[in-house]
Amino acid sequence: MDRDAAVLDDPVGESLRGHHAHLARRLGGAATYPPEVATFSAVTSDPDPEEWADLARLLGRGELADMFSCPAAPPPDWEPVFVLEGRQMIWPGGRPDHPGADDIEVVELGADSVPEMLDLVARTHPGPFWPRTHELGTYLGVREHGALVAMAGERLRPPGWTEISAVCTAPEARGRGLAAHLVSALVSRVVARNERPFLHVAEANTGAIALYERLGFDTRTPVTFRGFRTP
């Protein structure tokens, strides 16, 4: 495995220390995003009790600490909220072949598209997405008759890598290759700036895994996503 892929072992922390430093809220060794951007939080590789206390102070009492794939366990008074098995997949290199019809028009989505994006997410449940999540990177979409029916975007940004996330298609527009087209468009953009795409997917989402494998992504490692409630 590529040596530069080691940063993918801590994608949240590496993003908050690097490309997303302007969005980071920090206290000691703990860091997190503004809650309207993302609920992901990070600690150092060997956090002590004070570091967990710093993260609890950052988040506030009774708030969600989405630790993403962090292997460190918080203190026992942090209430477990969820555990989700998944995998991390990476792009092997090179530019993709664009699947789907050439007449699919891809548009960039910005702040003015947030209500539509939130509505599509609520209908399709691709994963966490909040009113300012679009600030993490570029988001692309497909509209039909003026309505947003598919989207995908950039999320975590560890050095040399960009995560593709929020891949979703409205039920009435599925089966036409829109998601594949959007992911390939994002892959092309990421590769053009000399970075490599990666993504995370729930192990139970076999359809998405099959799609990403068809597009050329390889599984790098299994991951376990965990969330906790602060005391």
Salt bridges, closest charged atoms under 4 A:
ASP2 OD2 - ARG196 NH1 2.55
ASP9 OD1 - ARG220 NH2 2.90
ASP10 OD2 - ARG17 NH2 3.04
GLU14 OE2 - ARG17 NH2 3.68
GLU36 OE2 - ARG132 NH1 2.69
GLU50 OE2 - ARG57 NH2 2.72
ASP54 OD1 - ARG57 NH2 2.40
GLU108 OE2 - ARG189 NH1 2.89
GLU116 OE2 - ARG143 NH2 2.70
GLU135 OE2 - ARG132 NE 2.79
GLU144 OE2 - ARG176 NH2 2.11
GLU154 OE2 - ARG193 NH2 3.13
GLU163 OE2 - ARG155 NH2 2.83
GLU163 OE2 - HIS200 ND1 2.84
GLU172 OE1 - ARG123 NH2 2.72
GLU195 OE2 - ARG157 NH2 3.20
GLU195 OE1 - ARG193 NE 3.12
GLU203 OE2 - ARG87 NH2 2.53
GLU213 OE2 - ARG87 NH1 3.76
